[in-house]
């Protein structure tokens, strides 16, 4: 497999991962909003909050990796 094809495949995988992370963030955001509106600040709320910020960080790391791979692609 050529190096350019490998980089393209990695980019596609990262983009799919970013889509999944985005869907999880939307779901967790809705859950947090719903729990807050019902005034149910319990363990589920705090676990969802921690997961939300965890996935947010993972999303930013994924975006950074996409940028690096795109720069590698431009260099070829």
Phi and psi in radians as a Rosetta constraint file:
Dihedral C 1 N 2 CA 2 C 2 CIRCULARHARMONIC -1.219 0.35
Dihedral N 2 CA 2 C 2 N 3 CIRCULARHARMONIC 2.699 0.35
Dihedral C 2 N 3 CA 3 C 3 CIRCULARHARMONIC -1.069 0.35
Dihedral N 3 CA 3 C 3 N 4 CIRCULARHARMONIC -0.664 0.35
Dihedral C 3 N 4 CA 4 C 4 CIRCULARHARMONIC -1.147 0.35
Dihedral N 4 CA 4 C 4 N 5 CIRCULARHARMONIC -0.663 0.35
Dihedral C 4 N 5 CA 5 C 5 CIRCULARHARMONIC -1.176 0.35
Dihedral N 5 CA 5 C 5 N 6 CIRCULARHARMONIC -0.650 0.35
Dihedral C 5 N 6 CA 6 C 6 CIRCULARHARMONIC -1.139 0.35
Dihedral N 6 CA 6 C 6 N 7 CIRCULARHARMONIC -0.732 0.35
Dihedral C 6 N 7 CA 7 C 7 CIRCULARHARMONIC -1.150 0.35
Dihedral N 7 CA 7 C 7 N 8 CIRCULARHARMONIC -0.713 0.35
Dihedral C 7 N 8 CA 8 C 8 CIRCULARHARMONIC -1.102 0.35
Dihedral N 8 CA 8 C 8 N 9 CIRCULARHARMONIC -0.722 0.35
Dihedral C 8 N 9 CA 9 C 9 CIRCULARHARMONIC -1.138 0.35
Dihedral N 9 CA 9 C 9 N 10 CIRCULARHARMONIC -0.690 0.35
Dihedral C 9 N 10 CA 10 C 10 CIRCULARHARMONIC -1.114 0.35
Dihedral N 10 CA 10 C 10 N 11 CIRCULARHARMONIC -0.729 0.35
Dihedral C 10 N 11 CA 11 C 11 CIRCULARHARMONIC -1.069 0.35
Dihedral N 11 CA 11 C 11 N 12 CIRCULARHARMONIC -0.755 0.35
Dihedral C 11 N 12 CA 12 C 12 CIRCULARHARMONIC -1.097 0.35
Dihedral N 12 CA 12 C 12 N 13 CIRCULARHARMONIC -0.732 0.35
Dihedral C 12 N 13 CA 13 C 13 CIRCULARHARMONIC -1.111 0.35
Dihedral N 13 CA 13 C 13 N 14 CIRCULARHARMONIC -0.733 0.35
Dihedral C 13 N 14 CA 14 C 14 CIRCULARHARMONIC -1.120 0.35
Dihedral N 14 CA 14 C 14 N 15 CIRCULARHARMONIC -0.657 0.35
Dihedral C 14 N 15 CA 15 C 15 CIRCULARHARMONIC -1.175 0.35
Dihedral N 15 CA 15 C 15 N 16 CIRCULARHARMONIC -0.668 0.35
Dihedral C 15 N 16 CA 16 C 16 CIRCULARHARMONIC -1.130 0.35
Dihedral N 16 CA 16 C 16 N 17 CIRCULARHARMONIC -0.752 0.35
Dihedral C 16 N 17 CA 17 C 17 CIRCULARHARMONIC -1.055 0.35
Dihedral N 17 CA 17 C 17 N 18 CIRCULARHARMONIC -0.702 0.35
Dihedral C 17 N 18 CA 18 C 18 CIRCULARHARMONIC -1.147 0.35
Dihedral N 18 CA 18 C 18 N 19 CIRCULARHARMONIC -0.627 0.35
Dihedral C 18 N 19 CA 19 C 19 CIRCULARHARMONIC -1.131 0.35
Dihedral N 19 CA 19 C 19 N 20 CIRCULARHARMONIC -0.724 0.35
Dihedral C 19 N 20 CA 20 C 20 CIRCULARHARMONIC -1.143 0.35
Dihedral N 20 CA 20 C 20 N 21 CIRCULARHARMONIC -0.744 0.35
Dihedral C 20 N 21 CA 21 C 21 CIRCULARHARMONIC -1.087 0.35
Dihedral N 21 CA 21 C 21 N 22 CIRCULARHARMONIC -0.709 0.35
Dihedral C 21 N 22 CA 22 C 22 CIRCULARHARMONIC -1.083 0.35
Dihedral N 22 CA 22 C 22 N 23 CIRCULARHARMONIC -0.738 0.35
Dihedral C 22 N 23 CA 23 C 23 CIRCULARHARMONIC -1.108 0.35
Dihedral N 23 CA 23 C 23 N 24 CIRCULARHARMONIC -0.709 0.35
Dihedral C 23 N 24 CA 24 C 24 CIRCULARHARMONIC -1.138 0.35
Dihedral N 24 CA 24 C 24 N 25 CIRCULARHARMONIC -0.689 0.35
Dihedral C 24 N 25 CA 25 C 25 CIRCULARHARMONIC -1.124 0.35
Dihedral N 25 CA 25 C 25 N 26 CIRCULARHARMONIC -0.711 0.35
Dihedral C 25 N 26 CA 26 C 26 CIRCULARHARMONIC -1.116 0.35
Dihedral N 26 CA 26 C 26 N 27 CIRCULARHARMONIC -0.765 0.35
Dihedral C 26 N 27 CA 27 C 27 CIRCULARHARMONIC -1.114 0.35
Dihedral N 27 CA 27 C 27 N 28 CIRCULARHARMONIC -0.809 0.35
Dihedral C 27 N 28 CA 28 C 28 CIRCULARHARMONIC -1.151 0.35
Dihedral N 28 CA 28 C 28 N 29 CIRCULARHARMONIC -0.644 0.35
Dihedral C 28 N 29 CA 29 C 29 CIRCULARHARMONIC -1.090 0.35
Dihedral N 29 CA 29 C 29 N 30 CIRCULARHARMONIC -0.728 0.35
Dihedral C 29 N 30 CA 30 C 30 CIRCULARHARMONIC -1.132 0.35
Dihedral N 30 CA 30 C 30 N 31 CIRCULARHARMONIC -0.712 0.35
Dihedral C 30 N 31 CA 31 C 31 CIRCULARHARMONIC -1.100 0.35
Dihedral N 31 CA 31 C 31 N 32 CIRCULARHARMONIC -0.779 0.35
Dihedral C 31 N 32 CA 32 C 32 CIRCULARHARMONIC -1.089 0.35
Dihedral N 32 CA 32 C 32 N 33 CIRCULARHARMONIC -0.766 0.35
Dihedral C 32 N 33 CA 33 C 33 CIRCULARHARMONIC -1.092 0.35
Dihedral N 33 CA 33 C 33 N 34 CIRCULARHARMONIC -0.738 0.35
Dihedral C 33 N 34 CA 34 C 34 CIRCULARHARMONIC -1.139 0.35
Dihedral N 34 CA 34 C 34 N 35 CIRCULARHARMONIC -0.798 0.35
Dihedral C 34 N 35 CA 35 C 35 CIRCULARHARMONIC -1.127 0.35
Dihedral N 35 CA 35 C 35 N 36 CIRCULARHARMONIC -0.695 0.35
Dihedral C 35 N 36 CA 36 C 36 CIRCULARHARMONIC -1.164 0.35
Dihedral N 36 CA 36 C 36 N 37 CIRCULARHARMONIC -0.703 0.35
Dihedral C 36 N 37 CA 37 C 37 CIRCULARHARMONIC -1.146 0.35
Dihedral N 37 CA 37 C 37 N 38 CIRCULARHARMONIC -0.632 0.35
Dihedral C 37 N 38 CA 38 C 38 CIRCULARHARMONIC -1.394 0.35
Dihedral N 38 CA 38 C 38 N 39 CIRCULARHARMONIC -0.052 0.35
Dihedral C 38 N 39 CA 39 C 39 CIRCULARHARMONIC 1.050 0.35
Dihedral N 39 CA 39 C 39 N 40 CIRCULARHARMONIC 0.704 0.35
Dihedral C 39 N 40 CA 40 C 40 CIRCULARHARMONIC -1.868 0.35
Dihedral N 40 CA 40 C 40 N 41 CIRCULARHARMONIC 1.277 0.35
Dihedral C 40 N 41 CA 41 C 41 CIRCULARHARMONIC -1.565 0.35
Dihedral N 41 CA 41 C 41 N 42 CIRCULARHARMONIC 1.522 0.35
Dihedral C 41 N 42 CA 42 C 42 CIRCULARHARMONIC -2.225 0.35
Dihedral N 42 CA 42 C 42 N 43 CIRCULARHARMONIC -2.814 0.35
Dihedral C 42 N 43 CA 43 C 43 CIRCULARHARMONIC -1.091 0.35
Dihedral N 43 CA 43 C 43 N 44 CIRCULARHARMONIC -0.633 0.35
Dihedral C 43 N 44 CA 44 C 44 CIRCULARHARMONIC -1.086 0.35
Dihedral N 44 CA 44 C 44 N 45 CIRCULARHARMONIC -0.686 0.35
Dihedral C 44 N 45 CA 45 C 45 CIRCULARHARMONIC -1.084 0.35
Dihedral N 45 CA 45 C 45 N 46 CIRCULARHARMONIC -0.806 0.35
Dihedral C 45 N 46 CA 46 C 46 CIRCULARHARMONIC -1.249 0.35
Dihedral N 46 CA 46 C 46 N 47 CIRCULARHARMONIC -0.636 0.35
Dihedral C 46 N 47 CA 47 C 47 CIRCULARHARMONIC -1.130 0.35
Dihedral N 47 CA 47 C 47 N 48 CIRCULARHARMONIC -0.736 0.35
Dihedral C 47 N 48 CA 48 C 48 CIRCULARHARMONIC -1.104 0.35
Dihedral N 48 CA 48 C 48 N 49 CIRCULARHARMONIC -0.666 0.35
Dihedral C 48 N 49 CA 49 C 49 CIRCULARHARMONIC -1.122 0.35
Dihedral N 49 CA 49 C 49 N 50 CIRCULARHARMONIC -0.786 0.35
Dihedral C 49 N 50 CA 50 C 50 CIRCULARHARMONIC -1.114 0.35
Dihedral N 50 CA 50 C 50 N 51 CIRCULARHARMONIC -0.769 0.35
Dihedral C 50 N 51 CA 51 C 51 CIRCULARHARMONIC -1.104 0.35
Dihedral N 51 CA 51 C 51 N 52 CIRCULARHARMONIC -0.690 0.35
Dihedral C 51 N 52 CA 52 C 52 CIRCULARHARMONIC -1.022 0.35
Dihedral N 52 CA 52 C 52 N 53 CIRCULARHARMONIC -0.877 0.35
Dihedral C 52 N 53 CA 53 C 53 CIRCULARHARMONIC -1.230 0.35
Dihedral N 53 CA 53 C 53 N 54 CIRCULARHARMONIC -0.529 0.35
Dihedral C 53 N 54 CA 54 C 54 CIRCULARHARMONIC -1.116 0.35
Dihedral N 54 CA 54 C 54 N 55 CIRCULARHARMONIC -0.831 0.35
Dihedral C 54 N 55 CA 55 C 55 CIRCULARHARMONIC -1.177 0.35
Dihedral N 55 CA 55 C 55 N 56 CIRCULARHARMONIC -0.519 0.35
Dihedral C 55 N 56 CA 56 C 56 CIRCULARHARMONIC -1.114 0.35
Dihedral N 56 CA 56 C 56 N 57 CIRCULARHARMONIC -0.758 0.35
Dihedral C 56 N 57 CA 57 C 57 CIRCULARHARMONIC -1.136 0.35
Dihedral N 57 CA 57 C 57 N 58 CIRCULARHARMONIC -0.765 0.35
Dihedral C 57 N 58 CA 58 C 58 CIRCULARHARMONIC -1.066 0.35
Dihedral N 58 CA 58 C 58 N 59 CIRCULARHARMONIC -0.649 0.35
Dihedral C 58 N 59 CA 59 C 59 CIRCULARHARMONIC -1.101 0.35
Dihedral N 59 CA 59 C 59 N 60 CIRCULARHARMONIC -0.758 0.35
Dihedral C 59 N 60 CA 60 C 60 CIRCULARHARMONIC -1.153 0.35
Dihedral N 60 CA 60 C 60 N 61 CIRCULARHARMONIC -0.651 0.35
Dihedral C 60 N 61 CA 61 C 61 CIRCULARHARMONIC -1.123 0.35
Dihedral N 61 CA 61 C 61 N 62 CIRCULARHARMONIC -0.717 0.35
Dihedral C 61 N 62 CA 62 C 62 CIRCULARHARMONIC -1.116 0.35
Dihedral N 62 CA 62 C 62 N 63 CIRCULARHARMONIC -0.743 0.35
Dihedral C 62 N 63 CA 63 C 63 CIRCULARHARMONIC -1.054 0.35
Dihedral N 63 CA 63 C 63 N 64 CIRCULARHARMONIC -0.711 0.35
Dihedral C 63 N 64 CA 64 C 64 CIRCULARHARMONIC -1.117 0.35
Dihedral N 64 CA 64 C 64 N 65 CIRCULARHARMONIC -0.725 0.35
Dihedral C 64 N 65 CA 65 C 65 CIRCULARHARMONIC -1.137 0.35
Dihedral N 65 CA 65 C 65 N 66 CIRCULARHARMONIC -0.661 0.35
Dihedral C 65 N 66 CA 66 C 66 CIRCULARHARMONIC -1.080 0.35
Dihedral N 66 CA 66 C 66 N 67 CIRCULARHARMONIC -0.730 0.35
Dihedral C 66 N 67 CA 67 C 67 CIRCULARHARMONIC -1.101 0.35
Dihedral N 67 CA 67 C 67 N 68 CIRCULARHARMONIC -0.738 0.35
Dihedral C 67 N 68 CA 68 C 68 CIRCULARHARMONIC -1.100 0.35
Dihedral N 68 CA 68 C 68 N 69 CIRCULARHARMONIC -0.797 0.35
Dihedral C 68 N 69 CA 69 C 69 CIRCULARHARMONIC -1.156 0.35
Dihedral N 69 CA 69 C 69 N 70 CIRCULARHARMONIC -0.612 0.35
Dihedral C 69 N 70 CA 70 C 70 CIRCULARHARMONIC -1.145 0.35
Dihedral N 70 CA 70 C 70 N 71 CIRCULARHARMONIC -0.693 0.35
Dihedral C 70 N 71 CA 71 C 71 CIRCULARHARMONIC -1.130 0.35
Dihedral N 71 CA 71 C 71 N 72 CIRCULARHARMONIC -0.679 0.35
Dihedral C 71 N 72 CA 72 C 72 CIRCULARHARMONIC -1.075 0.35
Dihedral N 72 CA 72 C 72 N 73 CIRCULARHARMONIC -0.687 0.35
Dihedral C 72 N 73 CA 73 C 73 CIRCULARHARMONIC -1.145 0.35
Dihedral N 73 CA 73 C 73 N 74 CIRCULARHARMONIC -0.653 0.35
Dihedral C 73 N 74 CA 74 C 74 CIRCULARHARMONIC -1.186 0.35
Dihedral N 74 CA 74 C 74 N 75 CIRCULARHARMONIC -0.537 0.35
Dihedral C 74 N 75 CA 75 C 75 CIRCULARHARMONIC -1.258 0.35
Dihedral N 75 CA 75 C 75 N 76 CIRCULARHARMONIC -0.374 0.35
